[in-house]
Amino acid sequence: MAMTRRDLLASGAAAAATPHLPAGTQAAAPAGAPAPRTTTLRGTLAPGAPDFVEVPLDVPPGVSELRVSYTYDKPPVPPGTPGNALDIGIFDPHGTALGGRGFRGWSGGARAAFFLRTDEATPGYLPGPLTPGRWHLLLGPYSVAPQGLAYEITAAFSFGPAAPEAPRRYPPQRARGRGRAWYRGDCHIHSVHSDGRRTPAEIAVLARAAGLDFINSSEHNTHSAHTAWADVVPPELLVLTGEEITTRTGHVLAVGTDPGTFVDWRYRARDDRFGRFARAVRGAGGLVVPAHPHATCVGCAWKFGFGEADAVEVWNGPWTPDDEVALASWDATLRGGARGERRLPAVAGSDYHRDPDRVGSPQTVVLADDLTRGAVLAGLRAGRCYAAESDRVTVAFDAVTSHGAHAGIGERLRAEGPDADVRVRLSATGAGVEGCELRLVTDQGVVLTVPAAAATAPAPLEWHTTPARSAYVRAEVRHPPTAPPLPGAPAALTNPVFLEAP
């Protein structure tokens, strides 16, 4: 049976099904160069080991290529007891201090080996100088069996002249757009640069086939993919550069950071360090978006709070009960936003890793002034967006007063008074929508449910309220329920229209 996205999360990042061997061709050593040299490092980690263990590795002068492979034992464990799972990465002589100045790559548990050269590196790792001195292999014991975790690391050094460094090129920050329009995107996608199975070039093709206008590069704990998109992006696709910061107490998307931005992940909520890195994301122009905040796998549920967030992912891949919890928890925060306090927009992402995951299912549809990094991020930040299961679903949702004031998704409507009439309009079109039901939700809960067939263009669903009765209104398009009393999976969800009065 194929491993689904949810299965992957539940198994832990370090327990990926099939390790990927590093790409690249090992160059023959030039005549007169020192013979290749190999170093073997062994150790055992006990249950309760630190989250990260630094293993020193001395790199001698004249190294043109470094290859690292590792193995660890996997003894049998009783049912329900986590077995051994070990992640790996590497830091150069710039050091391992928090912030990542010496960061040279991370593959988690997705690979059993990697290589580094000045001109090329295994996906997940950064090419560049192999500076002689004290490097550190970073081990991440995701889980340790009661018997302990014995590991063996082999580092192979090849010598000779270093190849010229490859120039760093990044994808354009503008794509061929339609001016102010609704653009479809997926901000949560993984490629071979972390634990995905597709190359960036393959993902670009899948994204366009899914009707997407933009995607976000969101590899686990590495920014190595940022340069990989430069030559594979079609002119109609905007690639935002980011990262999925995968800590031991929750995952968070950095969306649309400056190309080349790395964000460290080596802390827990109890360490009180997240604010520093959230500010670094925003300082690099990006958005801080907690991912699958109520996922049930180890380390996946969000424990940092939402004070530093810019949006929240309430729909992650195929709809499951933890998405329903995420939606309800997010909705509970909206009342404060209606009083003028800071509130978080909701977004959706596929969390694509491999088939049968689908790029763009679900997707976030954002109203932006153009298909540029700045415009798309502004639309997401403002909540001018809705989530849809695919590009086949389109939603129109707004509110108007009797005097002609108007507000759309994510906006605020100021009525003449608390009892002034507000007309809410909703329509949904696309394949499969005719079998759905339309729901309007306010701060009081679900206030209206009708079959979608009763609200087809050109006559949308209309409902009347006042600012006194409804602090906000948002819309849902739901498939029929399959496990009552839970509602059916959504075909679409909108951010609210907030209602205000003098």
Secondary structure, DSSP 8 states (H G I E B T S, - for coil): ----HHHHHHH-GGG-SS-----S------TT----EEEEEEEEE-TT--S-EEEEEEE-TTEEEEEEEEEE------TTS---EEEEEEE-TT---TT-TTEEEEEETS-SEEEE-SS-B-TTB------SEEEEEEEEEEE--TT-EEEEEEEEEEES------------SB----SSEEEEEEEEE--TTTT-SS-HHHHHHHHHHTT-SEEEE--BT--GGGGGGTTT--TT-EEEE-EEEEETTEEEEEES--TT--------GGGT-HHHHHHHHHHTT-EEEE-STT--STTTS--S-STT-S-EEEEESS--HHHHHHHHHHHHTHHHHHTTS----EEEE--B-STTS-TTSSEEEEEESSSBHHHHHHHHHHT-EEEESSTT-EEEEEEEETT--EEETT-EEE-SSTT--EEEEEEEESTTGGGSEEEEEETTEEEEEEEGGGS-TTS-EEEEE-TTT-SEEEEEEE---SSTTS---EEEEE--EEEE--
